């Protein structure tokens, strides 16, 4: 009886974790139409090698005004530095 209850509890936990991970992945990929338009504009403006993406050097050249525009659209930021 204890083995059955333990198995059911573990299955419930695994299912919950899987569903939560899938929901988080969906939310991460969704961009508003405004954010998509701003991103398209920034790629068109700063993509020097025309690969359709902004690499580290290209992102470094983004002006403060454009960074503010991206932040307002909810697409600025990226990786945050760890506190030391």
Secondary structure, 3 states (H helix, E strand, C coil): CHHHHHHHHHHHHHHHHHHHHHHHHHHHHCCCHHHHHHHHHHHHHHCCCCCCCCCHHHHHCCCHHHHHHHHHHCCCCCCCCCCC
